[in-house]
Amino acid sequence: MPDRAFADFSACIGAGTTESPAYSNRASIWHSRGNNELALADYNKAVTLSPDDGRMYRARASFYIEE
């Protein structure tokens, strides 16, 4: 299931979405796969796209806590 979700999030991002959850959700999958550099890049993009959405900051903070 994560592979299909990852493919869908990546397709949305590749199509130029500006929806921050696509980045945040893909970041979560990157993180679960141990690719922390790409996870952080996606979390940062999610925050940039939605600077007023606390959920994006919370997701990135969780990443930092787990590291």
Secondary structure, DSSP 4 states (H G I P E B T S, - for coil): -HHHHHHHHHHHHHTT---HHHHHHHHHHHHHTT-HHHHHHHHHHHHHH-TT-HHHHHHHHHHHHH-
